[in-house]
Amino acid sequence: MNNKLNVKDLINVGIFSAIYFVMFFISGMTGFVPIFAVIFPAILSILGGIPFMLFLTKTRKFGMITIMGILMGILTFLMGQSWIAIITGFVCGLFADWIYKAGKYASWKHILSSYCIFSLWVIGSMLPMWVMKDAFFAGVRAGQGAEFTDALLAYINSRVLLGIIVLTVLCAVAGAFLGRGILKKHFKRAGIV
Amino acid sequence: MKAQLFQSASVHTQIRLDPRTKLYLLLAVNVIMLNSNTVGTSAYIKALLAVIPFLLLLTSRRRNGAVCFAIFYLAAQCGRIFLYNQTTGVADIIIRMLIELMLRFVPGMTLGYYMLSTTRVGEFLAAMERIHLTQKLTIPLSVMFRFLPTIAEEYRSIRDAMRMRGIAGIFGKNPSAALEYRMVPLMMSIVKIGNELSAAALTRGLGSPVKRTNICKIGFCVWDAVFSLMATASAVSYLLLT
């Protein structure tokens, strides 16, 4: 089998990136409600499961998931979010590619963990919130006193970020099962897979 | 909203910037605005940098957008000056959080909107080719922009079909069915259109090793220099002063 990416593969990447991006947009819409802004990666990983599982059935070559990750990063950058997402998109996509390849492009366990890793790219667009935390709380400290600030900071610190990562991975598992279920129920029967 | 992003018809702007300049401006604003320092002179530099998206929207016949952005940004600045430390405890934190988020993200998002709404797909691709981005990225990227309006259109048809069969109302009760009924037909038709698209693209020689030509003329002019200098000057002074 020819392992180089040809035009058909690249077009497939584009199509599924577009569908996945629509899912990103829908889950981003819910982010206007403040509490949802924190858990929107989790919503995305549930919604994105269906297109991603279908995408993986069309992928038998190394590099396609990486390209999708970079595309997501570029697109969120073009929409004015942080450029860090391009890097996380690349890294997460690359790891997801490796895992998928290690499973010979067929093993369900590898597919599952591949999707979990890929879903984490979206953390990159939120990362500035944590990076800029210190400067933000310097202002709070000046206004509210150190004791209160330290208590709050201890609460917010990495624990929330870790919580988001865990939640995202859990939802990615749910999304992957949902995607596989729908794939079995509809697409196999229709002869698309 | 989707339909007007990256359209293929030409866009009227009084100041025509090269896509590469737009990307550069976006990067500069993005990096500086999201940087954490907000005290002293750096706050003024950030405010100065926020003028760029305003000017660009104003000169590209998007006066409403420009005014909305200005009101929004000025309100956030006023909030930063007057509202901080007016309340205590959690309320103050929430107010600060909202205002800081607005100050940081709104200029970048506005510039992103400008970029997407005033650049044609062809122009964007020509610029990407000039900076020697690999075809492995430009082809999926262009397919993606070509597909976003198609998805919206297909989705509208599916919704109409569901309404005609009288199954549009059940979704409050059963969200997973809602997802399934919408996603499955959508993806079926998208995959089918995608196959047709790749056949069409191959027929037109997309996969051939020959260098492709592009009808769009892009190039730098005076305004590119002006805006790039503005962004560069802000970035350099920001780095030197903090």
Boltz contact constraints between the chains, C-beta under 6 A:
constraints:
  - contact:
      token1: [A, 7]
      token2: [B, 206]
      max_distance: 6.0
  - contact:
      token1: [A, 7]
      token2: [B, 207]
      max_distance: 6.0
  - contact:
      token1: [A, 8]
      token2: [B, 198]
      max_distance: 6.0
  - contact:
      token1: [A, 10]
      token2: [B, 139]
      max_distance: 6.0
  - contact:
      token1: [A, 10]
      token2: [B, 140]
      max_distance: 6.0
  - contact:
      token1: [A, 11]
      token2: [B, 143]
      max_distance: 6.0
  - contact:
      token1: [A, 11]
      token2: [B, 198]
      max_distance: 6.0
  - contact:
      token1: [A, 13]
      token2: [B, 140]
      max_distance: 6.0
  - contact:
      token1: [A, 14]
      token2: [B, 140]
      max_distance: 6.0
  - contact:
      token1: [A, 14]
      token2: [B, 143]
      max_distance: 6.0
  - contact:
      token1: [A, 14]
      token2: [B, 144]
      max_distance: 6.0
  - contact:
      token1: [A, 15]
      token2: [B, 147]
      max_distance: 6.0
  - contact:
      token1: [A, 15]
      token2: [B, 194]
      max_distance: 6.0
  - contact:
      token1: [A, 17]
      token2: [B, 144]
      max_distance: 6.0
  - contact:
      token1: [A, 18]
      token2: [B, 144]
      max_distance: 6.0
  - contact:
      token1: [A, 18]
      token2: [B, 147]
      max_distance: 6.0
  - contact:
      token1: [A, 18]
      token2: [B, 148]
      max_distance: 6.0
  - contact:
      token1: [A, 22]
      token2: [B, 151]
      max_distance: 6.0
  - contact:
      token1: [A, 50]
      token2: [B, 183]
      max_distance: 6.0
  - contact:
      token1: [A, 67]
      token2: [B, 140]
      max_distance: 6.0
  - contact:
      token1: [A, 71]
      token2: [B, 140]
      max_distance: 6.0
  - contact:
      token1: [A, 78]
      token2: [B, 112]
      max_distance: 6.0
  - contact:
      token1: [A, 79]
      token2: [B, 112]
      max_distance: 6.0
  - contact:
      token1: [A, 80]
      token2: [B, 108]
      max_distance: 6.0
  - contact:
      token1: [A, 80]
      token2: [B, 109]
      max_distance: 6.0
  - contact:
      token1: [A, 80]
      token2: [B, 111]
      max_distance: 6.0
  - contact:
      token1: [A, 80]
      token2: [B, 112]
      max_distance: 6.0
  - contact:
      token1: [A, 82]
      token2: [B, 34]
      max_distance: 6.0
  - contact:
      token1: [A, 83]
      token2: [B, 30]
      max_distance: 6.0
  - contact:
      token1: [A, 128]
      token2: [B, 34]
      max_distance: 6.0
  - contact:
      token1: [A, 132]
      token2: [B, 36]
      max_distance: 6.0
  - contact:
      token1: [A, 135]
      token2: [B, 36]
      max_distance: 6.0
  - contact:
      token1: [A, 135]
      token2: [B, 37]
      max_distance: 6.0
  - contact:
      token1: [A, 136]
      token2: [B, 100]
      max_distance: 6.0
  - contact:
      token1: [A, 143]
      token2: [B, 85]
      max_distance: 6.0
  - contact:
      token1: [A, 186]
      token2: [B, 184]
      max_distance: 6.0
  - contact:
      token1: [A, 192]
      token2: [B, 191]
      max_distance: 6.0
